Amino acid sequence: MNTVHMVYFCELLLTQNIVCEEDWHMVFKVATGGPGNVYDLYTGDGVLNVDNAQAQSLTHPIKEHFKSEIVDKWTSAGIVQVRLAIHKNGTEVAYFLFDGKESNKTDWFLKERLQNSSYTDLQNSTSNIPTNVFSIYGIQGFLNIYRSFYINSVWGGCASDAGWLMVYDTHNVGGCPWEGYYLSDKPAILYSPISTRVRFSQIDPANLTCHSSCLKPIQLDAVTYCHKPCDTIIDVTAKVRQLRDDLAINRKNTTSYRRTLGSVYENRTSAKTMGLTGATFLISVVCVFIYFDCVRFQTERSNKKRTSAKNN
């Protein structure tokens, strides 16, 4: 299973227009099983794999992290939005969108700055879902626990630990039974694979059944839904196809078809001639009106030219 965790940012353009829908730049990427501690890499100085295209790939990720120089120059980069996305096997499975204005490289990752997310209960004021940890720092060393980029809801023992996201970092020694699954592939990215929070002891993305939903923003109540990034071309094509099917009229339901069932087919030459003449007349009438309109337009145009010439 290839799981990667990316941080993007959007720059404030020289025109002062914020255009972030397509203008995203990847500045940090974590790969499950990659070498080194993620928190130390992100908060420390220096770059990593800036010339390694494979380390930056989303479609064919390898177990290598990536860090751009922008991370260390955060406050002077003119950042207005930050997008954190989780990809599994080349497909986006979750995302978080933050207000990045006047932020530094760690405080953009706060609930107060969250603008949108693929999780329905994280921003929903009516759900009353608590959030007790929401930070890049997360937990560093308490009870030998190391969890960065941590968004947690309940922390009351191994079985009760519930939330949305964490990077299970390399210094962890496996205090909870469910952590043993990830010890051989640290750092590991744990995320809720449905549209709401989940107990981390119950996360099993490989076997979870959910219905992918392409919505911006996600607005779903059922916990059996999971996020799917929208493909605009496919989405529009499907809508056009559905609209065409909805508007299609079965020929057997038309009045003309029902009339043919009770009518005698008319094969006389006079009938055919009358029908053809009628059709020709209608077309001619339309053409005549158009022609007259054209003549009137040309006449008025010529009169204006002559009037203008006399005045000059």
ChimeraX commands (.cxc) that place a marker at each C-alpha (Angstrom):
marker #1 position 0.00,0.00,0.00 radius 0.5
marker #1 position 1.50,3.32,-1.09 radius 0.5
marker #1 position 0.27,6.21,1.01 radius 0.5
marker #1 position 1.68,9.71,0.73 radius 0.5
marker #1 position 0.89,12.93,2.50 radius 0.5
marker #1 position 1.46,16.24,0.77 radius 0.5
marker #1 position 1.45,19.92,1.65 radius 0.5
marker #1 position 0.69,22.40,-1.12 radius 0.5
marker #1 position 0.57,26.16,-1.03 radius 0.5
marker #1 position -0.94,28.86,-3.20 radius 0.5
marker #1 position 0.90,32.10,-3.89 radius 0.5
marker #1 position -0.58,35.58,-3.93 radius 0.5
marker #1 position -0.10,36.65,-7.54 radius 0.5
marker #1 position 1.31,40.01,-8.52 radius 0.5
marker #1 position -2.15,41.07,-9.68 radius 0.5
marker #1 position -3.38,40.50,-6.11 radius 0.5
marker #1 position -5.97,38.07,-7.47 radius 0.5
marker #1 position -6.14,34.83,-5.53 radius 0.5
marker #1 position -6.33,31.99,-8.05 radius 0.5
marker #1 position -5.81,28.74,-6.19 radius 0.5
marker #1 position -8.03,26.21,-7.95 radius 0.5
marker #1 position -5.24,24.98,-10.23 radius 0.5
marker #1 position -2.15,26.94,-9.15 radius 0.5
marker #1 position -0.86,24.64,-6.43 radius 0.5
marker #1 position 2.81,24.01,-5.72 radius 0.5
marker #1 position 3.89,20.96,-3.72 radius 0.5
marker #1 position 6.33,21.98,-0.99 radius 0.5
marker #1 position 6.41,18.92,1.27 radius 0.5
marker #1 position 5.65,15.25,0.84 radius 0.5
marker #1 position 5.74,12.34,3.27 radius 0.5
marker #1 position 5.86,8.75,2.01 radius 0.5
marker #1 position 4.84,5.82,4.17 radius 0.5
marker #1 position 7.97,3.89,5.09 radius 0.5
marker #1 position 10.31,6.68,3.97 radius 0.5
marker #1 position 13.59,7.23,5.80 radius 0.5
marker #1 position 13.85,9.66,8.72 radius 0.5
marker #1 position 11.60,11.38,11.21 radius 0.5
marker #1 position 8.87,13.46,9.56 radius 0.5
marker #1 position 8.50,16.08,12.27 radius 0.5
marker #1 position 12.25,16.72,12.41 radius 0.5
marker #1 position 12.43,16.96,8.63 radius 0.5
marker #1 position 9.59,19.45,8.36 radius 0.5
marker #1 position 10.51,21.73,11.27 radius 0.5
marker #1 position 14.26,21.58,10.71 radius 0.5
marker #1 position 16.28,23.48,8.12 radius 0.5
marker #1 position 17.25,22.25,4.67 radius 0.5
marker #1 position 15.69,20.67,1.61 radius 0.5
marker #1 position 15.29,17.07,0.52 radius 0.5
marker #1 position 14.97,15.41,-2.91 radius 0.5
marker #1 position 14.39,18.66,-4.79 radius 0.5
marker #1 position 16.03,17.09,-7.86 radius 0.5
marker #1 position 14.38,13.70,-7.46 radius 0.5
marker #1 position 11.34,13.54,-9.71 radius 0.5
marker #1 position 10.32,10.11,-8.43 radius 0.5
marker #1 position 10.26,11.34,-4.85 radius 0.5
marker #1 position 7.85,14.07,-5.95 radius 0.5
marker #1 position 5.63,11.81,-8.05 radius 0.5
marker #1 position 2.03,11.20,-7.04 radius 0.5
marker #1 position 1.19,8.54,-9.60 radius 0.5
marker #1 position 4.24,6.33,-8.95 radius 0.5
marker #1 position 5.39,7.22,-5.42 radius 0.5
marker #1 position 8.49,5.71,-3.89 radius 0.5
marker #1 position 9.48,5.53,-0.22 radius 0.5
marker #1 position 11.23,8.89,-0.22 radius 0.5
marker #1 position 10.18,12.19,1.32 radius 0.5
marker #1 position 10.38,15.60,-0.33 radius 0.5
marker #1 position 10.90,19.07,1.10 radius 0.5
marker #1 position 11.11,22.31,-0.87 radius 0.5
marker #1 position 13.05,25.41,0.14 radius 0.5
marker #1 position 9.71,27.22,0.38 radius 0.5
marker #1 position 9.06,25.56,3.75 radius 0.5
marker #1 position 12.02,27.38,5.30 radius 0.5
marker #1 position 11.07,30.65,3.55 radius 0.5
marker #1 position 7.40,30.38,4.46 radius 0.5
marker #1 position 6.78,33.85,5.87 radius 0.5
marker #1 position 8.23,35.59,2.80 radius 0.5
marker #1 position 6.62,33.37,0.13 radius 0.5
marker #1 position 3.30,35.26,-0.11 radius 0.5
marker #1 position 1.21,32.22,0.79 radius 0.5
marker #1 position -2.57,32.66,0.93 radius 0.5
marker #1 position -3.86,29.08,1.08 radius 0.5
marker #1 position -2.43,25.74,2.09 radius 0.5
marker #1 position -3.79,22.38,1.02 radius 0.5
marker #1 position -2.89,19.13,2.73 radius 0.5
marker #1 position -3.88,16.02,0.80 radius 0.5
marker #1 position -3.64,12.29,1.42 radius 0.5
marker #1 position -3.05,10.04,-1.58 radius 0.5
marker #1 position -3.30,6.28,-1.63 radius 0.5
marker #1 position -1.97,4.39,-4.65 radius 0.5
marker #1 position -2.01,7.58,-6.72 radius 0.5
marker #1 position -5.56,8.65,-5.79 radius 0.5
marker #1 position -6.51,11.45,-3.41 radius 0.5
marker #1 position -8.48,10.03,-0.49 radius 0.5
marker #1 position -8.71,13.01,1.88 radius 0.5
marker #1 position -7.84,16.71,1.97 radius 0.5
marker #1 position -7.76,19.79,4.20 radius 0.5
marker #1 position -7.75,23.40,2.99 radius 0.5
marker #1 position -6.34,26.14,5.23 radius 0.5
marker #1 position -6.08,29.91,5.24 radius 0.5
marker #1 position -2.37,30.54,4.81 radius 0.5
marker #1 position -2.28,34.33,4.96 radius 0.5
marker #1 position 0.18,35.74,7.54 radius 0.5
marker #1 position 1.09,32.25,8.70 radius 0.5
marker #1 position 4.39,30.56,9.42 radius 0.5
marker #1 position 5.38,27.02,8.51 radius 0.5
marker #1 position 3.64,25.46,11.52 radius 0.5
marker #1 position 0.73,27.66,12.61 radius 0.5
marker #1 position -1.18,27.35,9.32 radius 0.5
marker #1 position -2.14,23.87,10.53 radius 0.5
marker #1 position -4.76,24.98,13.05 radius 0.5
marker #1 position -8.50,24.34,13.26 radius 0.5
marker #1 position -9.13,28.10,13.31 radius 0.5
marker #1 position -7.55,28.33,9.85 radius 0.5
marker #1 position -9.41,25.36,8.35 radius 0.5
marker #1 position -11.54,26.48,5.39 radius 0.5
marker #1 position -12.66,23.19,3.90 radius 0.5
marker #1 position -12.17,19.46,4.27 radius 0.5
marker #1 position -13.32,16.10,2.96 radius 0.5
marker #1 position -14.58,15.31,6.47 radius 0.5
marker #1 position -18.16,16.33,7.26 radius 0.5
marker #1 position -17.86,16.42,11.04 radius 0.5
marker #1 position -14.63,18.42,11.32 radius 0.5
marker #1 position -16.18,21.78,10.45 radius 0.5
marker #1 position -19.79,21.07,11.26 radius 0.5
marker #1 position -20.79,23.27,14.21 radius 0.5
marker #1 position -23.96,21.22,14.81 radius 0.5
marker #1 position -22.18,17.89,15.18 radius 0.5
marker #1 position -20.49,18.89,18.47 radius 0.5
marker #1 position -17.51,16.66,17.71 radius 0.5
marker #1 position -14.63,17.68,20.00 radius 0.5
marker #1 position -11.12,18.35,18.73 radius 0.5
marker #1 position -8.52,18.12,21.48 radius 0.5
marker #1 position -5.35,18.10,19.32 radius 0.5
marker #1 position -4.94,19.91,16.02 radius 0.5
marker #1 position -1.31,20.77,15.29 radius 0.5
marker #1 position 1.82,19.79,13.43 radius 0.5
marker #1 position 3.59,19.31,16.76 radius 0.5
marker #1 position 0.91,16.90,17.97 radius 0.5
marker #1 position 2.55,14.70,20.60 radius 0.5
marker #1 position 6.33,14.53,20.76 radius 0.5
marker #1 position 7.70,12.18,23.43 radius 0.5
marker #1 position 4.90,11.93,25.98 radius 0.5
marker #1 position 4.75,8.24,27.00 radius 0.5
marker #1 position 7.11,7.60,24.07 radius 0.5
marker #1 position 4.38,8.69,21.66 radius 0.5
marker #1 position 5.33,10.61,18.52 radius 0.5
marker #1 position 2.44,11.77,16.35 radius 0.5
marker #1 position 2.81,14.78,14.06 radius 0.5
marker #1 position 0.30,16.48,11.75 radius 0.5
marker #1 position -2.13,15.25,14.37 radius 0.5
marker #1 position -5.89,15.89,14.29 radius 0.5
marker #1 position -7.42,14.04,17.20 radius 0.5
marker #1 position -10.85,14.02,18.80 radius 0.5
marker #1 position -10.69,11.57,21.73 radius 0.5
marker #1 position -7.56,10.52,23.62 radius 0.5
marker #1 position -8.61,8.27,26.44 radius 0.5
marker #1 position -6.67,5.04,26.07 radius 0.5
marker #1 position -5.72,2.84,23.15 radius 0.5
marker #1 position -9.23,1.59,22.39 radius 0.5
marker #1 position -10.82,5.05,22.61 radius 0.5
marker #1 position -8.25,7.00,20.58 radius 0.5
marker #1 position -10.22,8.57,17.73 radius 0.5
marker #1 position -9.64,11.29,15.17 radius 0.5
marker #1 position -8.98,12.10,11.54 radius 0.5
marker #1 position -5.25,12.18,10.83 radius 0.5
marker #1 position -1.78,11.50,12.20 radius 0.5
marker #1 position 1.71,10.79,10.98 radius 0.5
marker #1 position 2.86,7.89,13.12 radius 0.5
marker #1 position 6.51,8.88,13.29 radius 0.5
marker #1 position 9.70,6.85,13.43 radius 0.5
marker #1 position 10.43,7.23,17.17 radius 0.5
marker #1 position 7.27,5.36,18.18 radius 0.5
marker #1 position 7.78,2.02,19.93 radius 0.5
marker #1 position 4.21,0.70,19.76 radius 0.5
marker #1 position 2.47,1.41,23.06 radius 0.5
marker #1 position -0.98,0.40,21.81 radius 0.5
marker #1 position -1.84,-3.01,20.36 radius 0.5
marker #1 position -3.10,-1.52,17.12 radius 0.5
marker #1 position 0.18,0.34,16.61 radius 0.5
marker #1 position 1.99,-2.94,16.05 radius 0.5
marker #1 position 0.56,-3.08,12.54 radius 0.5
marker #1 position 2.55,0.03,11.56 radius 0.5
marker #1 position 5.88,-0.61,13.32 radius 0.5
marker #1 position 7.49,-2.21,10.29 radius 0.5
marker #1 position 6.55,0.64,7.98 radius 0.5
marker #1 position 7.27,3.83,9.95 radius 0.5
marker #1 position 6.59,6.63,9.38 radius 0.5
marker #1 position 2.99,5.64,8.70 radius 0.5
marker #1 position 0.13,7.91,7.68 radius 0.5
marker #1 position -3.07,7.10,9.51 radius 0.5
marker #1 position -6.25,8.80,8.31 radius 0.5
marker #1 position -9.96,8.22,8.53 radius 0.5
marker #1 position -10.94,6.55,5.24 radius 0.5
marker #1 position -14.58,7.62,5.62 radius 0.5
marker #1 position -16.19,11.07,5.78 radius 0.5
marker #1 position -16.08,11.33,9.59 radius 0.5
marker #1 position -13.67,10.66,12.44 radius 0.5
marker #1 position -12.79,7.06,13.25 radius 0.5
marker #1 position -11.13,5.13,16.05 radius 0.5
marker #1 position -7.53,4.60,15.03 radius 0.5
marker #1 position -7.70,1.03,16.34 radius 0.5
marker #1 position -10.39,0.34,13.74 radius 0.5
marker #1 position -8.69,1.82,10.67 radius 0.5
marker #1 position -8.33,-0.73,7.92 radius 0.5
marker #1 position -8.45,1.15,4.60 radius 0.5
marker #1 position -7.70,-1.99,2.62 radius 0.5
marker #1 position -10.92,-3.70,3.71 radius 0.5
marker #1 position -13.24,-0.77,4.34 radius 0.5
marker #1 position -16.32,-0.55,2.13 radius 0.5
marker #1 position -17.39,2.96,1.24 radius 0.5
marker #1 position -19.07,4.83,-1.60 radius 0.5
marker #1 position -16.85,7.38,-3.32 radius 0.5
marker #1 position -18.38,10.82,-3.60 radius 0.5
marker #1 position -17.18,13.69,-5.76 radius 0.5
marker #1 position -18.49,16.84,-4.08 radius 0.5
marker #1 position -17.02,20.29,-3.44 radius 0.5
marker #1 position -17.22,20.71,-0.52 radius 0.5
marker #1 position -18.19,17.29,0.81 radius 0.5
marker #1 position -21.62,17.52,2.41 radius 0.5
marker #1 position -22.54,14.00,3.46 radius 0.5
marker #1 position -23.97,12.59,6.68 radius 0.5
marker #1 position -23.47,8.87,6.12 radius 0.5
marker #1 position -20.18,7.54,7.49 radius 0.5
marker #1 position -20.03,4.99,4.67 radius 0.5
marker #1 position -18.93,7.65,2.20 radius 0.5
marker #1 position -15.32,8.37,1.35 radius 0.5
marker #1 position -13.72,11.19,-0.58 radius 0.5
marker #1 position -13.00,11.02,-4.32 radius 0.5
marker #1 position -11.42,13.94,-6.17 radius 0.5
marker #1 position -13.64,15.40,-8.87 radius 0.5
marker #1 position -12.82,14.77,-12.52 radius 0.5
marker #1 position -14.49,17.71,-14.25 radius 0.5
marker #1 position -14.51,16.20,-17.73 radius 0.5
marker #1 position -15.92,12.87,-16.59 radius 0.5
marker #1 position -18.44,14.56,-14.33 radius 0.5
marker #1 position -19.77,16.84,-17.08 radius 0.5
marker #1 position -19.91,13.97,-19.57 radius 0.5
marker #1 position -21.93,11.87,-17.16 radius 0.5
marker #1 position -24.32,14.75,-16.52 radius 0.5
marker #1 position -24.85,15.32,-20.26 radius 0.5
marker #1 position -25.48,11.63,-20.79 radius 0.5
marker #1 position -27.98,11.57,-17.93 radius 0.5
marker #1 position -29.73,14.69,-19.22 radius 0.5
marker #1 position -29.99,13.21,-22.71 radius 0.5
marker #1 position -31.53,10.03,-21.29 radius 0.5
marker #1 position -33.98,12.02,-19.20 radius 0.5
marker #1 position -35.11,14.14,-22.16 radius 0.5
marker #1 position -35.33,11.27,-24.64 radius 0.5
marker #1 position -38.88,10.45,-25.80 radius 0.5
marker #1 position -39.84,6.96,-26.73 radius 0.5
marker #1 position -41.08,7.03,-30.34 radius 0.5
marker #1 position -43.96,4.71,-29.48 radius 0.5
marker #1 position -45.28,7.29,-27.01 radius 0.5
marker #1 position -45.60,10.04,-29.61 radius 0.5
marker #1 position -48.92,11.13,-31.14 radius 0.5
marker #1 position -47.63,10.70,-34.69 radius 0.5
marker #1 position -46.69,7.08,-34.02 radius 0.5
marker #1 position -50.07,6.31,-32.49 radius 0.5
marker #1 position -51.78,7.99,-35.45 radius 0.5
marker #1 position -49.98,5.71,-37.90 radius 0.5
marker #1 position -51.37,2.68,-36.10 radius 0.5
marker #1 position -54.94,3.70,-37.01 radius 0.5
marker #1 position -54.30,5.42,-40.34 radius 0.5
marker #1 position -54.13,4.07,-43.87 radius 0.5
marker #1 position -50.85,4.74,-45.60 radius 0.5
marker #1 position -51.42,7.31,-48.36 radius 0.5
marker #1 position -49.53,6.41,-51.50 radius 0.5
marker #1 position -51.32,8.57,-54.06 radius 0.5
marker #1 position -49.16,10.87,-56.18 radius 0.5
marker #1 position -51.43,13.84,-55.54 radius 0.5
marker #1 position -51.00,13.44,-51.78 radius 0.5
marker #1 position -47.21,13.28,-52.10 radius 0.5
marker #1 position -47.23,16.34,-54.36 radius 0.5
marker #1 position -49.36,18.35,-51.93 radius 0.5
marker #1 position -47.07,17.43,-49.06 radius 0.5
marker #1 position -43.95,18.40,-50.98 radius 0.5
marker #1 position -45.55,21.64,-52.16 radius 0.5
marker #1 position -46.57,22.54,-48.64 radius 0.5
marker #1 position -43.06,21.97,-47.34 radius 0.5
marker #1 position -41.54,23.99,-50.17 radius 0.5
marker #1 position -43.93,26.84,-49.49 radius 0.5
marker #1 position -43.03,27.01,-45.81 radius 0.5
marker #1 position -39.33,27.05,-46.59 radius 0.5
marker #1 position -39.82,29.71,-49.22 radius 0.5
marker #1 position -41.76,31.91,-46.85 radius 0.5
marker #1 position -38.98,31.78,-44.32 radius 0.5
marker #1 position -36.42,32.52,-46.98 radius 0.5
marker #1 position -38.39,35.42,-48.31 radius 0.5
marker #1 position -38.67,37.04,-44.94 radius 0.5
marker #1 position -34.96,36.67,-44.43 radius 0.5
marker #1 position -34.27,38.03,-47.83 radius 0.5
marker #1 position -36.49,41.05,-47.28 radius 0.5
marker #1 position -34.80,41.72,-44.02 radius 0.5
marker #1 position -31.46,41.61,-45.79 radius 0.5
marker #1 position -32.65,43.96,-48.51 radius 0.5
marker #1 position -34.01,46.42,-45.96 radius 0.5
marker #1 position -30.74,46.29,-44.04 radius 0.5
marker #1 position -28.70,46.92,-47.19 radius 0.5
marker #1 position -31.04,49.75,-48.25 radius 0.5
marker #1 position -30.82,51.49,-44.89 radius 0.5
marker #1 position -27.05,51.09,-44.91 radius 0.5
marker #1 position -26.80,52.62,-48.42 radius 0.5
marker #1 position -29.04,55.56,-47.43 radius 0.5
marker #1 position -26.86,56.27,-44.40 radius 0.5
marker #1 position -23.73,56.26,-46.54 radius 0.5
marker #1 position -25.29,58.70,-49.03 radius 0.5
marker #1 position -26.48,60.99,-46.24 radius 0.5
marker #1 position -23.04,60.93,-44.68 radius 0.5
marker #1 position -21.38,61.73,-48.01 radius 0.5
marker #1 position -23.69,64.75,-48.58 radius 0.5
marker #1 position -22.96,66.12,-45.13 radius 0.5
marker #1 position -19.24,65.91,-45.77 radius 0.5
marker link #1:1,2 radius 0.2
marker link #1:2,3 radius 0.2
marker link #1:3,4 radius 0.2
marker link #1:4,5 radius 0.2
marker link #1:5,6 radius 0.2
marker link #1:6,7 radius 0.2
marker link #1:7,8 radius 0.2
marker link #1:8,9 radius 0.2
marker link #1:9,10 radius 0.2
marker link #1:10,11 radius 0.2
marker link #1:11,12 radius 0.2
marker link #1:12,13 radius 0.2
marker link #1:13,14 radius 0.2
marker link #1:14,15 radius 0.2
marker link #1:15,16 radius 0.2
marker link #1:16,17 radius 0.2
marker link #1:17,18 radius 0.2
marker link #1:18,19 radius 0.2
marker link #1:19,20 radius 0.2
marker link #1:20,21 radius 0.2
marker link #1:21,22 radius 0.2
marker link #1:22,23 radius 0.2
marker link #1:23,24 radius 0.2
marker link #1:24,25 radius 0.2
marker link #1:25,26 radius 0.2
marker link #1:26,27 radius 0.2
marker link #1:27,28 radius 0.2
marker link #1:28,29 radius 0.2
marker link #1:29,30 radius 0.2
marker link #1:30,31 radius 0.2
marker link #1:31,32 radius 0.2
marker link #1:32,33 radius 0.2
marker link #1:33,34 radius 0.2
marker link #1:34,35 radius 0.2
marker link #1:35,36 radius 0.2
marker link #1:36,37 radius 0.2
marker link #1:37,38 radius 0.2
marker link #1:38,39 radius 0.2
marker link #1:39,40 radius 0.2
marker link #1:40,41 radius 0.2
marker link #1:41,42 radius 0.2
marker link #1:42,43 radius 0.2
marker link #1:43,44 radius 0.2
marker link #1:44,45 radius 0.2
marker link #1:45,46 radius 0.2
marker link #1:46,47 radius 0.2
marker link #1:47,48 radius 0.2
marker link #1:48,49 radius 0.2
marker link #1:49,50 radius 0.2
marker link #1:50,51 radius 0.2
marker link #1:51,52 radius 0.2
marker link #1:52,53 radius 0.2
marker link #1:53,54 radius 0.2
marker link #1:54,55 radius 0.2
marker link #1:55,56 radius 0.2
marker link #1:56,57 radius 0.2
marker link #1:57,58 radius 0.2
marker link #1:58,59 radius 0.2
marker link #1:59,60 radius 0.2
marker link #1:60,61 radius 0.2
marker link #1:61,62 radius 0.2
marker link #1:62,63 radius 0.2
marker link #1:63,64 radius 0.2
marker link #1:64,65 radius 0.2
marker link #1:65,66 radius 0.2
marker link #1:66,67 radius 0.2
marker link #1:67,68 radius 0.2
marker link #1:68,69 radius 0.2
marker link #1:69,70 radius 0.2
marker link #1:70,71 radius 0.2
marker link #1:71,72 radius 0.2
marker link #1:72,73 radius 0.2
marker link #1:73,74 radius 0.2
marker link #1:74,75 radius 0.2
marker link #1:75,76 radius 0.2
marker link #1:76,77 radius 0.2
marker link #1:77,78 radius 0.2
marker link #1:78,79 radius 0.2
marker link #1:79,80 radius 0.2
marker link #1:80,81 radius 0.2
marker link #1:81,82 radius 0.2
marker link #1:82,83 radius 0.2
marker link #1:83,84 radius 0.2
marker link #1:84,85 radius 0.2
marker link #1:85,86 radius 0.2
marker link #1:86,87 radius 0.2
marker link #1:87,88 radius 0.2
marker link #1:88,89 radius 0.2
marker link #1:89,90 radius 0.2
marker link #1:90,91 radius 0.2
marker link #1:91,92 radius 0.2
marker link #1:92,93 radius 0.2
marker link #1:93,94 radius 0.2
marker link #1:94,95 radius 0.2
marker link #1:95,96 radius 0.2
marker link #1:96,97 radius 0.2
marker link #1:97,98 radius 0.2
marker link #1:98,99 radius 0.2
marker link #1:99,100 radius 0.2
marker link #1:100,101 radius 0.2
marker link #1:101,102 radius 0.2
marker link #1:102,103 radius 0.2
marker link #1:103,104 radius 0.2
marker link #1:104,105 radius 0.2
marker link #1:105,106 radius 0.2
marker link #1:106,107 radius 0.2
marker link #1:107,108 radius 0.2
marker link #1:108,109 radius 0.2
marker link #1:109,110 radius 0.2
marker link #1:110,111 radius 0.2
marker link #1:111,112 radius 0.2
marker link #1:112,113 radius 0.2
marker link #1:113,114 radius 0.2
marker link #1:114,115 radius 0.2
marker link #1:115,116 radius 0.2
marker link #1:116,117 radius 0.2
marker link #1:117,118 radius 0.2
marker link #1:118,119 radius 0.2
marker link #1:119,120 radius 0.2
marker link #1:120,121 radius 0.2
marker link #1:121,122 radius 0.2
marker link #1:122,123 radius 0.2
marker link #1:123,124 radius 0.2
marker link #1:124,125 radius 0.2
marker link #1:125,126 radius 0.2
marker link #1:126,127 radius 0.2
marker link #1:127,128 radius 0.2
marker link #1:128,129 radius 0.2
marker link #1:129,130 radius 0.2
marker link #1:130,131 radius 0.2
marker link #1:131,132 radius 0.2
marker link #1:132,133 radius 0.2
marker link #1:133,134 radius 0.2
marker link #1:134,135 radius 0.2
marker link #1:135,136 radius 0.2
marker link #1:136,137 radius 0.2
marker link #1:137,138 radius 0.2
marker link #1:138,139 radius 0.2
marker link #1:139,140 radius 0.2
marker link #1:140,141 radius 0.2
marker link #1:141,142 radius 0.2
marker link #1:142,143 radius 0.2
marker link #1:143,144 radius 0.2
marker link #1:144,145 radius 0.2
marker link #1:145,146 radius 0.2
marker link #1:146,147 radius 0.2
marker link #1:147,148 radius 0.2
marker link #1:148,149 radius 0.2
marker link #1:149,150 radius 0.2
marker link #1:150,151 radius 0.2
marker link #1:151,152 radius 0.2
marker link #1:152,153 radius 0.2
marker link #1:153,154 radius 0.2
marker link #1:154,155 radius 0.2
marker link #1:155,156 radius 0.2
marker link #1:156,157 radius 0.2
marker link #1:157,158 radius 0.2
marker link #1:158,159 radius 0.2
marker link #1:159,160 radius 0.2
marker link #1:160,161 radius 0.2
marker link #1:161,162 radius 0.2
marker link #1:162,163 radius 0.2
marker link #1:163,164 radius 0.2
marker link #1:164,165 radius 0.2
marker link #1:165,166 radius 0.2
marker link #1:166,167 radius 0.2
marker link #1:167,168 radius 0.2
marker link #1:168,169 radius 0.2
marker link #1:169,170 radius 0.2
marker link #1:170,171 radius 0.2
marker link #1:171,172 radius 0.2
marker link #1:172,173 radius 0.2
marker link #1:173,174 radius 0.2
marker link #1:174,175 radius 0.2
marker link #1:175,176 radius 0.2
marker link #1:176,177 radius 0.2
marker link #1:177,178 radius 0.2
marker link #1:178,179 radius 0.2
marker link #1:179,180 radius 0.2
marker link #1:180,181 radius 0.2
marker link #1:181,182 radius 0.2
marker link #1:182,183 radius 0.2
marker link #1:183,184 radius 0.2
marker link #1:184,185 radius 0.2
marker link #1:185,186 radius 0.2
marker link #1:186,187 radius 0.2
marker link #1:187,188 radius 0.2
marker link #1:188,189 radius 0.2
marker link #1:189,190 radius 0.2
marker link #1:190,191 radius 0.2
marker link #1:191,192 radius 0.2
marker link #1:192,193 radius 0.2
marker link #1:193,194 radius 0.2
marker link #1:194,195 radius 0.2
marker link #1:195,196 radius 0.2
marker link #1:196,197 radius 0.2
marker link #1:197,198 radius 0.2
marker link #1:198,199 radius 0.2
marker link #1:199,200 radius 0.2
marker link #1:200,201 radius 0.2
marker link #1:201,202 radius 0.2
marker link #1:202,203 radius 0.2
marker link #1:203,204 radius 0.2
marker link #1:204,205 radius 0.2
marker link #1:205,206 radius 0.2
marker link #1:206,207 radius 0.2
marker link #1:207,208 radius 0.2
marker link #1:208,209 radius 0.2
marker link #1:209,210 radius 0.2
marker link #1:210,211 radius 0.2
marker link #1:211,212 radius 0.2
marker link #1:212,213 radius 0.2
marker link #1:213,214 radius 0.2
marker link #1:214,215 radius 0.2
marker link #1:215,216 radius 0.2
marker link #1:216,217 radius 0.2
marker link #1:217,218 radius 0.2
marker link #1:218,219 radius 0.2
marker link #1:219,220 radius 0.2
marker link #1:220,221 radius 0.2
marker link #1:221,222 radius 0.2
marker link #1:222,223 radius 0.2
marker link #1:223,224 radius 0.2
marker link #1:224,225 radius 0.2
marker link #1:225,226 radius 0.2
marker link #1:226,227 radius 0.2
marker link #1:227,228 radius 0.2
marker link #1:228,229 radius 0.2
marker link #1:229,230 radius 0.2
marker link #1:230,231 radius 0.2
marker link #1:231,232 radius 0.2
marker link #1:232,233 radius 0.2
marker link #1:233,234 radius 0.2
marker link #1:234,235 radius 0.2
marker link #1:235,236 radius 0.2
marker link #1:236,237 radius 0.2
marker link #1:237,238 radius 0.2
marker link #1:238,239 radius 0.2
marker link #1:239,240 radius 0.2
marker link #1:240,241 radius 0.2
marker link #1:241,242 radius 0.2
marker link #1:242,243 radius 0.2
marker link #1:243,244 radius 0.2
marker link #1:244,245 radius 0.2
marker link #1:245,246 radius 0.2
marker link #1:246,247 radius 0.2
marker link #1:247,248 radius 0.2
marker link #1:248,249 radius 0.2
marker link #1:249,250 radius 0.2
marker link #1:250,251 radius 0.2
marker link #1:251,252 radius 0.2
marker link #1:252,253 radius 0.2
marker link #1:253,254 radius 0.2
marker link #1:254,255 radius 0.2
marker link #1:255,256 radius 0.2
marker link #1:256,257 radius 0.2
marker link #1:257,258 radius 0.2
marker link #1:258,259 radius 0.2
marker link #1:259,260 radius 0.2
marker link #1:260,261 radius 0.2
marker link #1:261,262 radius 0.2
marker link #1:262,263 radius 0.2
marker link #1:263,264 radius 0.2
marker link #1:264,265 radius 0.2
marker link #1:265,266 radius 0.2
marker link #1:266,267 radius 0.2
marker link #1:267,268 radius 0.2
marker link #1:268,269 radius 0.2
marker link #1:269,270 radius 0.2
marker link #1:270,271 radius 0.2
marker link #1:271,272 radius 0.2
marker link #1:272,273 radius 0.2
marker link #1:273,274 radius 0.2
marker link #1:274,275 radius 0.2
marker link #1:275,276 radius 0.2
marker link #1:276,277 radius 0.2
marker link #1:277,278 radius 0.2
marker link #1:278,279 radius 0.2
marker link #1:279,280 radius 0.2
marker link #1:280,281 radius 0.2
marker link #1:281,282 radius 0.2
marker link #1:282,283 radius 0.2
marker link #1:283,284 radius 0.2
marker link #1:284,285 radius 0.2
marker link #1:285,286 radius 0.2
marker link #1:286,287 radius 0.2
marker link #1:287,288 radius 0.2
marker link #1:288,289 radius 0.2
marker link #1:289,290 radius 0.2
marker link #1:290,291 radius 0.2
marker link #1:291,292 radius 0.2
marker link #1:292,293 radius 0.2
marker link #1:293,294 radius 0.2
marker link #1:294,295 radius 0.2
marker link #1:295,296 radius 0.2
marker link #1:296,297 radius 0.2
marker link #1:297,298 radius 0.2
marker link #1:298,299 radius 0.2
marker link #1:299,300 radius 0.2
marker link #1:300,301 radius 0.2
marker link #1:301,302 radius 0.2
marker link #1:302,303 radius 0.2
marker link #1:303,304 radius 0.2
marker link #1:304,305 radius 0.2
marker link #1:305,306 radius 0.2
marker link #1:306,307 radius 0.2
marker link #1:307,308 radius 0.2
marker link #1:308,309 radius 0.2
marker link #1:309,310 radius 0.2
marker link #1:310,311 radius 0.2
marker link #1:311,312 radius 0.2
view
